[in-house]
Amino acid sequence: MAKKITKKELTELQENIQKINGVQIRIGELELGKLNLAAQFNQLNQNLKLLQDKLEKKYGSVNINVKTGEINNETDKKN
């Protein structure tokens, strides 16, 4: 007959392994969430770049106040 650990030791061992597996699953979920957010971030940056290019073609090289929409020509800057 093979030797066995005690029921208490087996339960403790199983609980620890179960907790480790749970943490590994959670880490995987977080990494997937991180990848999804990074993809969204990249897409938003691309959208912003396209809009900036479109505005520059329409208004030229200007500064736009993003709160008011007011356009300030770069050449109007005071030193």
Short mmCIF file of the C-alpha atoms (twelve columns), coordinates in Angstrom:
data_MODEL
# 
_entry.id   MODEL 
# 
loop_
_atom_site.group_PDB 
_atom_site.id 
_atom_site.type_symbol 
_atom_site.label_atom_id 
_atom_site.label_alt_id 
_atom_site.label_comp_id 
_atom_site.label_asym_id 
_atom_site.label_seq_id 
_atom_site.Cartn_x 
_atom_site.Cartn_y 
_atom_site.Cartn_z 
_atom_site.pdbx_PDB_model_num 
ATOM 1  C CA . MET A 1  0.000   0.000  0.000   1 
ATOM 2  C CA . ALA A 2  1.367   3.419  -1.015  1 
ATOM 3  C CA . LYS A 3  2.016   6.052  1.592   1 
ATOM 4  C CA . LYS A 4  -0.374  9.029  1.647   1 
ATOM 5  C CA . ILE A 5  -0.302  12.489 3.102   1 
ATOM 6  C CA . THR A 6  -2.965  13.331 5.658   1 
ATOM 7  C CA . LYS A 7  -6.404  14.505 4.559   1 
ATOM 8  C CA . LYS A 8  -5.652  17.898 6.094   1 
ATOM 9  C CA . GLU A 9  -2.380  18.188 4.129   1 
ATOM 10 C CA . LEU A 10 -4.123  17.071 0.925   1 
ATOM 11 C CA . THR A 11 -6.871  19.640 1.412   1 
ATOM 12 C CA . GLU A 12 -4.300  22.372 2.079   1 
ATOM 13 C CA . LEU A 13 -2.310  21.350 -0.995  1 
ATOM 14 C CA . GLN A 14 -5.405  21.301 -3.212  1 
ATOM 15 C CA . GLU A 15 -6.575  24.696 -1.915  1 
ATOM 16 C CA . ASN A 16 -3.201  26.274 -2.628  1 
ATOM 17 C CA . ILE A 17 -3.073  24.841 -6.132  1 
ATOM 18 C CA . GLN A 18 -6.649  26.007 -6.751  1 
ATOM 19 C CA . LYS A 19 -5.757  29.544 -5.577  1 
ATOM 20 C CA . ILE A 20 -2.668  29.623 -7.797  1 
ATOM 21 C CA . ASN A 21 -4.743  28.497 -10.792 1 
ATOM 22 C CA . GLY A 22 -7.321  31.195 -10.014 1 
ATOM 23 C CA . VAL A 23 -4.624  33.858 -9.898  1 
ATOM 24 C CA . GLN A 24 -3.146  32.635 -13.188 1 
ATOM 25 C CA . ILE A 25 -6.556  32.838 -14.828 1 
ATOM 26 C CA . ARG A 26 -7.053  36.348 -13.462 1 
ATOM 27 C CA . ILE A 27 -3.623  37.417 -14.769 1 
ATOM 28 C CA . GLY A 28 -4.586  36.083 -18.204 1 
ATOM 29 C CA . GLU A 29 -7.853  38.033 -18.114 1 
ATOM 30 C CA . LEU A 30 -5.996  41.203 -17.146 1 
ATOM 31 C CA . GLU A 31 -3.459  40.721 -19.949 1 
ATOM 32 C CA . LEU A 32 -6.262  40.288 -22.491 1 
ATOM 33 C CA . GLY A 33 -7.903  43.423 -21.143 1 
ATOM 34 C CA . LYS A 34 -4.593  45.238 -21.462 1 
ATOM 35 C CA . LEU A 35 -4.211  44.122 -25.076 1 
ATOM 36 C CA . ASN A 36 -7.760  45.237 -25.875 1 
ATOM 37 C CA . LEU A 37 -7.148  48.638 -24.304 1 
ATOM 38 C CA . ALA A 38 -3.866  49.022 -26.196 1 
ATOM 39 C CA . ALA A 39 -5.662  48.249 -29.462 1 
ATOM 40 C CA . GLN A 40 -8.368  50.811 -28.645 1 
ATOM 41 C CA . PHE A 41 -5.676  53.357 -27.771 1 
ATOM 42 C CA . ASN A 42 -3.921  52.799 -31.098 1 
ATOM 43 C CA . GLN A 43 -7.180  53.108 -33.022 1 
ATOM 44 C CA . LEU A 44 -8.062  56.349 -31.225 1 
ATOM 45 C CA . ASN A 45 -4.615  57.754 -31.977 1 
ATOM 46 C CA . GLN A 46 -5.046  56.871 -35.663 1 
ATOM 47 C CA . ASN A 47 -8.469  58.532 -35.699 1 
ATOM 48 C CA . LEU A 48 -7.008  61.651 -34.071 1 
ATOM 49 C CA . LYS A 49 -4.166  61.792 -36.608 1 
ATOM 50 C CA . LEU A 50 -6.639  61.538 -39.512 1 
ATOM 51 C CA . LEU A 51 -8.762  64.321 -38.031 1 
ATOM 52 C CA . GLN A 52 -5.699  66.498 -37.433 1 
ATOM 53 C CA . ASP A 53 -4.617  66.000 -41.047 1 
ATOM 54 C CA . LYS A 54 -8.115  66.870 -42.268 1 
ATOM 55 C CA . LEU A 55 -8.225  70.037 -40.126 1 
ATOM 56 C CA . GLU A 56 -4.742  71.064 -41.248 1 
ATOM 57 C CA . LYS A 57 -5.768  70.737 -44.903 1 
ATOM 58 C CA . LYS A 58 -8.828  72.869 -44.249 1 
ATOM 59 C CA . TYR A 59 -7.365  75.517 -41.902 1 
ATOM 60 C CA . GLY A 60 -3.625  75.267 -42.442 1 
ATOM 61 C CA . SER A 61 -1.021  74.979 -39.726 1 
ATOM 62 C CA . VAL A 62 -2.874  76.495 -36.775 1 
ATOM 63 C CA . ASN A 63 -3.411  75.913 -33.091 1 
ATOM 64 C CA . ILE A 64 -6.942  74.980 -32.072 1 
ATOM 65 C CA . ASN A 65 -8.223  75.456 -28.544 1 
ATOM 66 C CA . VAL A 66 -9.859  72.080 -27.879 1 
ATOM 67 C CA . LYS A 67 -12.209 73.574 -25.283 1 
ATOM 68 C CA . THR A 68 -13.574 76.419 -27.400 1 
ATOM 69 C CA . GLY A 69 -12.692 75.494 -30.990 1 
ATOM 70 C CA . GLU A 70 -10.980 78.869 -31.377 1 
ATOM 71 C CA . ILE A 71 -8.291  78.944 -34.051 1 
ATOM 72 C CA . ASN A 72 -5.010  80.733 -33.444 1 
ATOM 73 C CA . ASN A 73 -2.540  81.059 -36.300 1 
ATOM 74 C CA . GLU A 74 0.921   79.913 -35.343 1 
ATOM 75 C CA . THR A 75 2.381   83.042 -36.897 1 
ATOM 76 C CA . ASP A 76 0.307   85.159 -34.476 1 
ATOM 77 C CA . LYS A 77 2.301   83.886 -31.470 1 
ATOM 78 C CA . LYS A 78 4.125   86.517 -29.447 1 
ATOM 79 C CA . ASN A 79 7.704   85.847 -28.349 1 
# 
